Amino acid sequence: PQAQVAPSGVLGHGGSQTRNCSDIGPTYAGTFSLTCNLGNLTVVGDCIIACDNTSSAVVLGQPAATISPTSTIPHGGTQTEDCSEARPGKYSGGAVTISCDMGSATMTAGQCIGAPCAA
């Protein structure tokens, strides 16, 4: 994802600033630098984004449903979610592993057990 960045104050020609990626948003990590050259701003750096509970939901098998991370997962990290807690009434058990890749959450392992039908 792209974000808008600007100097924290007036940046003179030839000047530069190093900023924390968390200035962009709370799920960003790393640093970037801003450099001014003849009124043109150049941004250099790599900000990585974590997955939070608003990240792309994870699509599961049968029955199909979604599970989002319950807490922030750093880029490259994983988290295990209990299916019955994440989607009560939909699943009666099982667990899935959610992996984060630059803010995109995907199910990488595990299985959820569908809830039984009421009599």
Secondary structure per residue as TSV (DSSP state, phi and psi in degrees):
chain	resnum	aa	ss	phi	psi
A	1	P	-	360.0	146.1
A	2	Q	-	-99.6	147.4
A	3	A	-	-130.8	154.7
A	4	Q	-	-84.7	131.9
A	5	V	-	-129.7	151.1
A	6	A	-	-149.1	157.1
A	7	P	-	-61.1	153.4
A	8	S	S	-75.4	-10.0
A	9	G	S	-162.9	-173.5
A	10	V	-	-62.7	131.7
A	11	L	-	-115.2	112.8
A	12	G	-	-71.2	162.6
A	13	H	T	-54.7	129.9
A	14	G	T	84.6	-5.6
A	15	G	-	-83.7	160.2
A	16	S	E	-146.0	158.5
A	17	Q	E	-135.7	142.4
A	18	T	E	-106.4	130.7
A	19	R	E	-126.6	155.0
A	20	N	E	-83.4	138.4
A	21	C	G	-62.9	-24.1
A	22	S	G	-63.8	-15.4
A	23	D	G	-65.9	-24.6
A	24	I	T	-75.8	-42.2
A	25	G	-	-177.4	160.2
A	26	P	T	-67.1	-18.6
A	27	T	T	-94.4	3.7
A	28	Y	E	-95.5	145.0
A	29	A	E	-134.3	157.5
A	30	G	S	109.3	-169.3
A	31	T	E	-135.7	160.4
A	32	F	E	-145.4	160.2
A	33	S	E	-121.8	146.7
A	34	L	E	-113.5	133.3
A	35	T	E	-130.5	136.3
A	36	C	E	-104.9	128.4
A	37	N	E	-137.3	107.7
A	38	L	T	53.4	42.1
A	39	G	T	84.0	-2.2
A	40	N	E	-101.9	128.4
A	41	L	E	-93.3	127.8
A	42	T	E	-113.0	133.7
A	43	V	E	-113.0	127.6
A	44	V	E	-130.9	132.4
A	45	G	E	147.8	170.8
A	46	D	-	-127.8	111.9
A	47	C	-	-98.0	135.4
A	48	I	E	-109.5	148.5
A	49	I	E	-116.0	137.7
A	50	A	-	-88.0	172.7
A	51	C	B	-103.4	131.0
A	52	D	-	-123.2	-169.9
A	53	N	T	-70.9	-2.8
A	54	T	T	-103.0	2.4
A	55	S	S	-65.7	166.2
A	56	S	-	-52.0	128.4
A	57	A	-	-70.2	158.2
A	58	V	E	-95.4	128.1
A	59	V	E	-90.3	127.7
A	60	L	-	-101.8	175.3
A	61	G	S	-74.8	-135.4
A	62	Q	S	-91.9	128.6
A	63	P	S	-72.7	148.2
A	64	A	-	-69.2	138.6
A	65	A	-	-162.8	-177.8
A	66	T	E	-126.2	148.3
A	67	I	E	-136.2	127.7
A	68	S	-	-104.1	156.1
A	69	P	-	-59.1	140.0
A	70	T	S	-84.9	-17.6
A	71	S	S	-142.6	166.2
A	72	T	-	-65.0	133.1
A	73	I	B	-111.3	122.8
A	74	P	-	-66.9	155.1
A	75	H	T	-52.3	130.8
A	76	G	T	85.3	-4.5
A	77	G	-	-95.0	173.3
A	78	T	E	-133.3	162.0
A	79	Q	E	-149.5	140.4
A	80	T	E	-99.6	131.6
A	81	E	E	-116.4	134.0
A	82	D	E	-78.6	121.2
A	83	C	H	-61.3	-42.9
A	84	S	H	-69.5	-26.9
A	85	E	H	-80.6	-36.4
A	86	A	H	-72.7	-35.7
A	87	R	S	-136.6	70.1
A	88	P	B	-59.9	140.6
A	89	G	T	88.6	-27.4
A	90	K	T	-89.9	-39.9
A	91	Y	E	-126.2	144.3
A	92	S	E	-101.4	-9.8
A	93	G	E	-179.8	-172.5
A	94	G	E	94.2	169.9
A	95	A	E	-148.6	152.3
A	96	V	E	-129.9	151.6
A	97	T	E	-100.8	128.5
A	98	I	E	-108.1	129.9
A	99	S	E	-109.2	149.7
A	100	C	E	-114.9	128.7
A	101	D	E	-131.7	101.8
A	102	M	T	49.2	50.3
A	103	G	T	86.2	-1.2
A	104	S	E	-107.0	120.5
A	105	A	E	-95.7	133.2
A	106	T	E	-136.9	149.1
A	107	M	E	-79.6	125.7
A	108	T	E	-114.6	-12.8
A	109	A	E	-163.9	160.8
A	110	G	E	101.0	-179.0
A	111	Q	E	-156.7	143.5
A	112	C	E	-103.4	144.7
A	113	I	E	-101.7	122.1
A	114	G	E	-63.0	145.4
A	115	A	-	-69.7	146.9
A	116	P	-	-72.3	158.3
A	117	C	-	-83.0	140.7
A	118	A	-	-70.2	150.3
A	119	A	-	-75.4	360.0
